């Protein structure tokens, strides 16, 4: 009985204790579980809080790229505007020059008379290879040089479509000779002693002088060389024959070096060399050539000159070329119209 009563009491006590327990939400175990849930909840929400912070950085990068592209475009526009302004200024200057030239032309004579006759070419002895006194105007600046502008057999020319025939060989009778050198303001010119001849077409011509041009005035099928030497000959009747030898870079040439060693210190001064010069040293081993009738390539541009252009170039060293280019970087007349003239060449 006593045992039964004790069991009943225990059940009452346990039931009472269970009734007095806190709700599940406030139970220590429940609280612990809730705390863990709360601690994990922010970790899941973290990405949402990061995304807003990345967006401004990405936008700033995009703005920087746009600013850079805009700056580059502005620079291109500015450069293009500068070119356009320069072109406009050039056109304005050209128009002003044209107006000035038009104002300088002779005005019609009052009373309906015909316009006054154009003035005769002004007489000048000065010519050059560029500007107002350049090749395009040689025939206008001196009446004695009219052929430079009106001639029909002018030199140099581009040697194309030559008639291949059995040309006779040019007979060169050159020997070592005394010489003097002058820088005449247009080229380096070398006068040689008497006794040097060529024979061609049953006529003998004596070598009078030779001089240099840079680049070569003659062209063969459109192609020239860095320099050329013109050996000018005259016969007993005053007729001229010019042998042209093209010069390209390579080995030093002894004859050219003899000339350079005796260059004068001042223009138009003459140096008489104390050594002999051998013109044979400027001639190529192969003597094939082109021939045509032309003119002098400098004022007065006289026509009736027999031209003999050697096919095989000779060599001059880079140092020899450079020395001449310091004196005359460009002293070549442009090629002239062929005018339908006959050009013969060796087979």
C-alpha positions in Angstrom: 0.0 0.0 0.0 2.7 2.3 1.1 4.5 1.5 -2.2 1.4 2.4 -4.2 1.0 5.7 -2.4 4.7 6.5 -3.2 4.3 5.9 -6.9 1.2 8.1 -7.0 3.1 10.9 -5.3 6.0 10.6 -7.8 3.6 10.7 -10.8 2.0 13.9 -9.4 5.4 15.5 -8.9 6.6 14.7 -12.4 3.3 16.0 -13.9 3.6 19.1 -11.9 7.2 19.7 -13.0 6.2 19.2 -16.7 3.4 21.6 -16.3 5.7 24.2 -14.8 8.4 23.9 -17.6 8.9 27.1 -19.8 7.4 27.1 -23.4 9.5 25.3 -26.1 10.5 28.7 -27.6 12.1 29.7 -24.3 13.6 26.4 -23.4 17.4 26.5 -23.1 17.8 23.9 -25.9 15.3 25.8 -28.1 17.1 29.0 -27.4 20.4 27.4 -28.3 18.9 26.1 -31.6 17.4 29.5 -32.2 20.7 31.2 -31.6 22.4 29.0 -34.1 19.8 29.7 -36.6 20.2 33.4 -36.0 24.0 33.1 -36.4 23.7 31.3 -39.7 21.0 33.6 -41.1 23.4 36.7 -41.5 25.9 34.5 -43.4 23.3 33.6 -46.0 22.3 37.3 -46.2 26.0 38.4 -46.7 26.0 38.1 -50.5 23.0 40.4 -50.6 25.0 43.0 -48.6 28.1 42.6 -50.9 26.3 43.1 -54.2 25.4 46.8 -53.5 29.1 47.5 -52.7 30.4 46.0 -56.0 28.0 47.9 -58.2 29.4 51.4 -57.5 33.0 50.0 -58.3 31.8 48.6 -61.6 30.1 51.8 -62.6 33.2 53.8 -61.8 35.3 51.6 -64.0 32.8 52.0 -66.8 32.8 55.8 -66.5 36.6 55.7 -66.6 36.6 53.8 -69.8 34.0 56.2 -71.3 36.1 59.2 -70.3 39.2 57.6 -71.8 37.4 56.9 -75.1 36.0 60.5 -75.1 39.5 61.9 -74.6 40.9 59.8 -77.4 38.1 60.9 -79.7 38.7 64.6 -78.8 42.4 64.3 -79.6 41.6 62.8 -83.0 39.1 65.5 -83.7 41.6 68.2 -82.7 44.3 66.7 -84.9 41.9 66.5 -87.9 40.8 70.1 -87.3 44.5 71.2 -87.3 45.0 69.5 -90.7 41.9 71.1 -92.1 43.0 74.5 -90.8 46.4 74.0 -92.3 44.9 73.1 -95.7 42.6 76.0 -95.5 45.5 78.4 -94.8 47.4 76.9 -97.7 44.4 77.4 -100.0 44.0 81.0 -98.8 47.8 81.6 -99.4 47.5 80.1 -102.9 44.5 82.2 -103.7 46.3 85.4 -102.5 49.3 84.5 -104.6 47.1 83.9 -107.7 45.4 87.3 -107.1 48.7 89.0 -106.8 49.9 87.4 -110.1 46.6 88.4 -111.8 47.1 92.0 -110.6 50.6 92.0 -112.0 49.5 91.0 -115.5 49.3 93.8 -118.1 45.9 95.5 -118.1 43.9 96.1 -121.3 44.7 99.4 -123.0 41.9 102.0 -122.5 39.6 102.7 -125.4 39.0 99.1 -126.3 42.5 98.4 -127.7 43.9 95.0 -127.5 45.8 94.1 -124.4 49.4 95.3 -124.2 52.0 92.9 -125.5 53.6 90.8 -122.7 56.9 91.9 -121.5 60.0 90.3 -122.9 61.7 87.7 -120.6 63.8 89.5 -118.0 67.5 89.1 -118.6 69.2 87.2 -115.8 72.2 84.9 -115.6 71.0 83.2 -112.4 69.4 79.8 -112.5 69.0 77.0 -110.1 67.3 73.6 -109.6 64.3 74.8 -107.6 62.0 77.7 -106.9 61.4 80.6 -109.3 64.7 80.1 -111.0 64.3 76.3 -111.3 64.0 74.2 -114.5 60.3 75.1 -115.1 61.3 78.7 -115.6 64.7 78.5 -117.3 63.2 79.5 -120.6 61.5 82.6 -119.1 64.3 84.3 -117.2 66.7 84.8 -120.1 65.8 85.3 -123.8 68.9 83.3 -124.8 67.6 80.3 -122.9 64.2 80.1 -124.7 65.0 76.6 -125.9 64.7 75.4 -122.3 61.0 76.0 -122.6 60.2 75.7 -126.3 62.7 73.1 -127.6 61.5 69.8 -129.0 64.7 67.8 -128.6 65.5 68.4 -124.9 67.5 66.3 -122.5 67.5 64.3 -120.3 64.9 61.7 -121.3 63.7 58.3 -120.0 65.3 55.8 -122.4 62.5 53.4 -123.3 61.7 51.3 -126.4 65.1 51.7 -128.0 65.7 50.3 -131.4 68.2 47.4 -130.9 70.8 47.5 -133.6 74.4 46.7 -134.2 75.8 50.0 -133.0 79.4 50.7 -133.8 81.7 50.7 -130.9 82.8 54.1 -129.5 86.5 54.4 -129.8 87.9 55.9 -126.6 91.4 57.4 -126.9 91.9 58.7 -123.4 95.2 59.1 -121.6 96.4 60.5 -118.2 96.2 64.2 -118.4 96.5 67.4 -116.3 93.2 68.9 -114.9 91.7 71.6 -112.9 88.6 71.7 -110.7 86.0 74.4 -110.2 82.8 74.4 -108.1 80.7 76.6 -110.4 77.7 76.9 -108.1 75.8 74.2 -110.0 78.1 71.3 -110.0 81.7 70.2 -109.7 83.3 70.6 -113.1 86.7 69.3 -114.3 88.5 70.7 -117.3 91.1 68.4 -118.8 94.2 68.9 -120.9 94.2 68.4 -124.7 94.7 65.0 -126.4 91.7 62.9 -125.2 89.3 61.9 -128.0 86.3 59.7 -128.8 85.5 58.6 -132.4 81.9 57.6 -133.3 79.9 57.8 -136.5 83.1 58.6 -138.4 83.6 61.8 -136.4 86.2 62.6 -133.7 85.3 64.7 -130.6 87.8 65.9 -128.0 87.1 65.7 -124.3 86.7 69.3 -122.9 85.3 68.8 -119.5 83.2 66.5 -117.3 80.9 67.2 -114.4 78.5 65.4 -112.0 74.7 65.4 -111.3 72.8 63.9 -108.4 70.7 61.9 -108.9 71.3 60.7 -112.4 69.5 62.8 -115.0 69.1 59.9 -117.4 66.8 57.1 -116.7 66.6 53.6 -118.3 63.1 52.3 -118.4 62.2 54.6 -115.6 65.1 53.7 -113.3 67.9 56.1 -112.4 71.0 55.9 -110.3 72.4 57.9 -107.4 74.7 60.0 -109.6 75.9 60.4 -113.2 79.0 61.9 -114.8 78.8 63.7 -118.1 81.9 63.8 -120.3 81.5 66.7 -122.7 83.3 66.5 -126.1 83.5 68.9 -129.0 84.6 68.4 -132.6 86.4 70.7 -134.9 83.2 72.3 -136.1 81.9 73.0 -132.6 79.4 70.1 -132.5 78.9 68.4 -129.1 78.9 64.8 -128.0 78.2 63.9 -124.4 79.1 60.5 -122.9 77.0 59.7 -119.8 78.2 57.2 -117.3 75.7 56.2 -114.5 77.2 55.9 -111.0 76.0 53.5 -108.3 77.3 52.7 -104.8 80.1 50.2 -104.5 83.9 50.4 -104.6 85.9 53.7 -104.5 86.7 55.2 -107.9 90.2 56.4 -108.3 89.4 59.1 -110.9 86.6 60.6 -108.7 88.9 60.5 -105.7 91.5 62.5 -107.6 88.8 65.2 -108.3 87.6 65.3 -104.7 91.2 65.6 -103.4 91.4 68.9 -105.4 88.1 70.5 -104.6 88.4 74.3 -104.2 87.5 75.9 -100.8 85.2 78.5 -102.4 82.7 78.5 -105.2 84.0 79.7 -108.6 87.6 79.3 -107.4 89.7 77.0 -109.6 92.2 74.5 -108.3 94.9 73.3 -110.7 96.0 69.8 -109.7 99.6 68.8 -109.4 98.9 65.2 -110.4 97.5 63.6 -113.6 94.1 62.2 -114.0 93.2 59.1 -116.1 89.6 59.4 -117.7 89.7 55.7 -118.6 89.1 55.0 -114.9 85.5 56.2 -115.2 84.6 54.0 -118.2 82.8 50.7 -117.8 84.4 47.5 -119.1 81.3 46.8 -121.3 80.8 49.5 -123.9 77.2 49.0 -125.0 75.2 52.2 -125.1 72.1 54.1 -126.0 72.3 57.0 -128.4 69.9 59.8 -129.4 69.9 63.5 -130.3 69.2 65.9 -127.5 70.3 69.1 -125.8 72.4 70.4 -123.0 70.7 69.7 -119.7 71.5 73.2 -118.3 70.9 76.7 -119.7 71.0 77.6 -122.6 69.7 74.1 -123.3 71.1 74.2 -126.9 69.9 71.3 -129.1 71.8 69.2 -131.6 73.9 67.4 -129.0 74.8 63.7 -129.7 74.1 61.7 -126.5 75.9 58.4 -125.8 74.6 56.8 -122.5 76.6 53.8 -121.4 74.4 50.9 -120.3 76.7 49.5 -117.6 77.0 51.7 -114.5 80.3 52.4 -112.8 80.8 52.5 -109.0 81.7 55.1 -106.5 82.0 54.5 -102.7 79.4 55.7 -100.3 81.9 58.2 -98.8 82.5 59.7 -102.3 78.7 59.9 -102.9 78.2 61.5 -99.5 80.8 64.1 -100.1 79.2 65.3 -103.3 75.7 65.3 -101.7 76.9 67.7 -99.1 77.7 70.2 -101.9 74.8 69.3 -104.2 72.0 67.2 -102.7 69.9 67.7 -105.9 71.3 69.2 -109.2 69.4 67.2 -111.8 67.0 68.5 -114.5 63.8 66.5 -114.7 63.3 64.2 -117.7 61.9 65.9 -120.8 59.4 64.7 -123.4 60.7 62.2 -125.9 59.0 63.9 -128.8 59.0 60.8 -130.9 62.7 61.0 -131.5 64.7 57.8 -132.5 66.6 56.0 -129.7 69.0 53.4 -130.6 70.7 50.8 -128.3 73.3 48.2 -128.6 72.2 44.6 -129.0 
